């Protein structure tokens, strides 16, 4: 059973309905203050009152009307004993291969790829070489060169599956290229020994990383990116997999996205230097409320583990 963790302010999208209709999945939706109330079969809907009552301190620290509410869907899945949790955006419509391309916790053969930069960019390795992943330092975009080192056996803790359609790139990238992508499957699966970003829109994680995987609130569109950099710096295994969804992106304002990414543009290079030395150095870059939320997250996970 794959537990799907998400949040939405919309009525059930086609993507959520497809996950809810698949018997291999259990969909968990954490509602927000702006969410529309709904029912969906084979699903667990976490009301705002439920979240506030069950996790009052964390709920207050994270706040409302933010993607960080997805953390509560992850918590619920973890509490229910999930071994694999998938993080999904409600505008990512799954292909049929989503349900049979699960690599987390399994031995797989994957292409090992390196880059001539301190940080690995997974998007630039593909057939869309002009693009880069959201959160990849702009200072490192120029002159990226990749080298494939052959196949290796790995057991992924994280499976960052790609997305056809409107890809997960930053506002700068989107304004310049207005990309509409179809990623060729022959590149996948692949991994790198270097720190690299992944998002929370079509990603599967192992239970064992949940204690360290937290979507940091109050840092804009770096919430999942800095979470991924932290995970990578702690040497968890990340594999990038072929597209398993088509993203029909919800309406966005590019300037709003840009403003929510500024923290990353300004700090990513230094943050990456610091966490490479010591993963816990990420705490130097988090606002106080975000850091307190992270501590509370770890307490809750420890409490759940103690009951098992």
Secondary structure as UniProt FT lines:
FT   STRAND          2..8
FT   HELIX           14..20
FT   TURN            23..24
FT   STRAND          25..31
FT   TURN            33..34
FT   TURN            41..42
FT   STRAND          43..46
FT   HELIX           48..54
FT   HELIX           56..62
FT   HELIX           67..69
FT   HELIX           70..79
FT   TURN            80..81
FT   STRAND          84..88
FT   TURN            90..91
FT   STRAND          92..94
FT   HELIX           96..99
FT   TURN            104..105
FT   STRAND          107..115
FT   TURN            122..125
FT   TURN            129..130
FT   TURN            134..135
FT   HELIX           138..140
FT   TURN            142..143
FT   STRAND          146..155
FT   STRAND          158..165
FT   HELIX           171..177
FT   HELIX           185..187
FT   STRAND          190..191
FT   STRAND          202..206
FT   HELIX           207..209
FT   TURN            210..212
FT   TURN            217..218
FT   HELIX           220..222
FT   HELIX           223..233
FT   TURN            234..235
FT   STRAND          238..247
FT   HELIX           254..277
FT   HELIX           279..285
FT   HELIX           288..307
//
